Amino acid sequence: MSLQQTNFAHFLADDQLNKAQIEALIALAIDIKQQPKKYNQALAGKSVAMIFEKPSLRTHVSFDMGIAKLGGHALYLGQQNGKLGERERVSDYAKNLSCYADAIVARVFENQSIEGLAQHASVPVINALCDLYHPCQALADFITLTENFSDLSTVKLAYVGDGNNVSNSLMLMAATLGVDFTLVCPSGFGPSEAMLSKTEQLASNSGAVFTFTTDIDAIGQQDAIYTDTWISMGDENAKDKATILANFAPFQVNHQLMETTGASVVMHCQPAHLEEEISTALFDDEQLSVVFQQAENRMWGQAAVLVSLLAD
């Protein structure tokens, strides 16, 4: 199954795909990972424009090298072009790139920029991160969970920390797939009511159990625990950083929390602020930590999206 065959023109947000489509992407990603030679010309003659408003390591490298492994060509458009919509309209940017590229990958500050690109581009647009969603990361994460557990439908996944774009995508994709998901955030640092409502509806449809709590002691039994930085990229010099760190301190993911929950896998999208949201010892624990497996699977998950959207 491809996104084209299911009438999806873009890869923008996790809740825009159904369970069968996500499962097909996971299966395709694992097949590409296991048989890369089979797909090494899948994007032959295709060019992908990559817009980066924000700095990146994993996203830039995984897309660039992943496209090359598929036989395509990637063009990096960095911060020198300024914020989308300032130098020229987003609509003009999208229409111009559509003249040259077969697809647009965009890592931006605001979701409205992604939506504007998709609205006006005549080629597929892939959301490589915005303020509301990080669907490429969530896809990589569920590929990783599929590789580590024999039956994804029985996995209990918890996210502990700041409610952000990563947790939004994780809980939306979990709810769509029917995976039980627990979101644990300090009071005042959870997701929007709109995002909670959307997730609850998806979970109701799939039969997944979705739990949101501000009490770390209510986390319950889990198979995998996920965390992300407490202070988002660009906010490192926030005036209230000390207050934020104090509020989040009880929510650190460490060996004690793993033992309390019975979790056998710890996840992090990186970059990690070690000794803040996760202990160094746990991040480096080769028995429990799958953080670099997640990082690798960014490339294979994105390759699956690109092949689904572009391959002849």
Secondary structure as UniProt FT lines:
FT   TURN            3..7
FT   HELIX           14..16
FT   HELIX           19..34
FT   HELIX           36..39
FT   TURN            40..45
FT   STRAND          47..52
FT   HELIX           58..69
FT   TURN            70..71
FT   STRAND          73..77
FT   HELIX           79..81
FT   TURN            84..86
FT   HELIX           90..100
FT   STRAND          103..107
FT   HELIX           111..120
FT   STRAND          125..129
FT   HELIX           135..148
FT   HELIX           152..154
FT   STRAND          156..160
FT   HELIX           165..177
FT   STRAND          180..184
FT   TURN            187..188
FT   HELIX           193..206
FT   STRAND          210..213
FT   HELIX           216..218
FT   STRAND          224..227
FT   TURN            233..234
FT   TURN            236..237
FT   TURN            239..240
FT   HELIX           241..248
FT   HELIX           249..251
FT   HELIX           255..261
FT   STRAND          265..268
FT   TURN            275..277
FT   HELIX           280..283
FT   TURN            286..288
FT   HELIX           291..310
//
